[in-house]
Amino acid sequence: MMTYAKNEMITATDMVRNFSSALGTLQRGEAKRIVIVKNNRFEAVMITVEEYEKMSEAVSILEKIYASTKRS
């Protein structure tokens, strides 16, 4: 299980009320991700487009490596 800092967590209600502020927190690099909590459960994670692109590229590379090892 991952751990999250207090400044990385926000309730769904607060996200609705303070979306611009949460987005600014990510854009300024004050948090790498924001975890959205609803009914005391982690429901979603918000990340920057740059971070998403890095993760997508990493997944693509790992899928290619996995596919090549399956053929061997």
N, C-alpha and C positions, 0 to 999 in steps of 0.2 A: 504494500500500500504506500502510495506517495504521501508526502507531507507538504503542507502548504502554509505559507506565512499569512499572518492576519491581513496584511494589505492585499493579498491575492484572492481573498474570499469576499463575496458580496451576495446578499439575498436577492432572489428574483424580483421582489418588490423594490428594493433599492436600485437594482439595475434598470428597471423601468423608469424610476424617478431620476436617476443620475447617469444615464447612458453616456452622455458627452464627457462627463468627468471620468468614468471608467475607461472609456476609449482614450482619453488624454493620458491617463496613467500608463497605458500600454505604449502609446506613441512616444512618450517622454522616457521610456525605459525604466520607469519606477517599479514595474512588475513585468515579469516575462509572460505571465498568463493570469487570467482572472477566472476563478472557479465560481460558478453560479450555483447557489444553494437554494433549494426549494423544499419545504417541509423537512428541514434538517437532513437532507440528502444532497450529495453532490450530483447535479443534473447536467451541467454543461461546462465547457471550458472555452473561453474567448482568448484568441491569440492574434497577433498581427499577421497581415498577409505575408510579410517577409518570413516570419517563423513558420507559417503554414507551408510556404513554398519549399523551405529547407526540409521540413519533415516529409513532404510529398516526394522530394528528390531522394531522400534517404530510403524511404519505403521502396521506391522504384529500383534503386540499386540493390537493396536486399532481396527483392523478388527475383531479379536477374541472377544473383548469386545462388539463390535457392534453386531456381530452375536449372541452372547449369550443374549443380551438384546432384540433382535428381536424375539427370541423363547419364551420369557416370556409372 
